[in-house]
């Protein structure tokens, strides 16, 4: 294994750690959906960096590109990312259901309010106002 491949492995680990940080940001701001677009865009940039790095790995064509410790660290980070993404999916679905239920309740309350307004008698109000 040469220094170039070691540097690539270390860079890949750093990018994966940044990706984990972005996943944590998503989990912590799941209710603040306006900020999610920016976080997801930054995460997409990390994916593109990883993709270009993988292309460099294939160019090396070495049997032993990373050490066993580096491979273990990369595998652990990838497992963590997968678990975090599953948590994000569950939280987003829960937030989606909550928002949908809030919209249904809002629509129901609006119908009740409209019905109550239409029950108010509109006849005779002018006569009563002159007294």
N, C-alpha and C positions, 0 to 999 in steps of 0.2 A: 504494500500500500504506500503510495507516495503522498507528499504533503498536499498536493492539489486536491486529491480525493478526500483527504482528512478535512481540509478547509471546506469542501463542498458539504460534507456530512455535518460539520459544525454549523454551517450556514442553514442547512435544512432544518436542523434542530431549533435554531433561533427563529426561523420562520414559523415552524409548528408551534413554538411557544407564543409567538405573537398571535397566531390563529386562536390558540386557547384563550388568550386575553380578550380577543374580540368576541369569542363565544361567551365569556363571562360578562362582557358588557351587554350582550344581547339578553342574557338571562336576567341581569339586574335592571334592565330598562324595557321589559316586555310590555308594560302598560303604557309606556311613552312611545307609541308607535311612530311618531313623527321623526324621532331620532334613529329609528331602526334602519331607514334607508341609507343613511350615511355610514353606519356601522357595517351594513351588508356590502356596501360598495368597497369599503376598505378591506373587508374580508375577501371579496372577489379579486382584488389586486394581489393579495397574498397567494391566492390559488394560482393566479397567472405566474407569479414568481416561482412557485413550487413546480409548475408545469415546465417552465423553461429550465429549471434546475434538473428535473428528471431527464430532459433531453440531453443535458450535459453529462449526466450519469451514464446514459446509454452510449454516449460517444467514447467514454473511457474504456468500456468493454472489459473492465477488470473483474476478475472473479471475486476479489475481496476489496470492495470499494470502501466499506465502513467496517470499523471494528465490531466485535460482538457486543460490547458495551453500548456503542453508538446505535447499533441496530435495535438493541433492547430498549434504549431510550426513545428511539423513533417509534417503535411499535407501541410503547406505553402512551406516548403522546397521541398517536392516531386513535388508540382505544378510548382515551379520554375525550378526544374531539367527537368521536362517534356517540359516546354517551351524552355529551353535552348537546349535540344536535338532536338526539332523541328527546332530551328534556325540553329543548326549545320547541320542538314540534308539539309536545303535549301542552306546554304552557300557551303557545299560540292558539291551539285549538280551544283550550279552556277560555282564553280571552275572547276568542271569536264567538263562542257560545254565550258568554256573558254579555257581550255587546249586542248580539242578536236578541237575547232575552230582554235587554234594556230597551231596544227599539220596539219590540212587541208591546212591552208595558207602556211605553210612551204613546204608541199608536192607540192602544186601548184607552188610556187616560184621555187622550185627545178626543176620541169618539164620545166618551162619557161627558166631557166638558161641552162638546158641541150639542149633545142631546139636552143637557141642562139649560143651555142658552135658548134652545128652541122651545122649551117648556115655559119660559117666562112670557106672560101674556103681553101682547103688544097693543091690544085694543084698550081704549079708555085711559091711556096714560096721559094724553094731552089734556083731557078734561080734569084729571086729578091735579095736574101741574098748575092750573089756573086758580084753584081754590086757595 
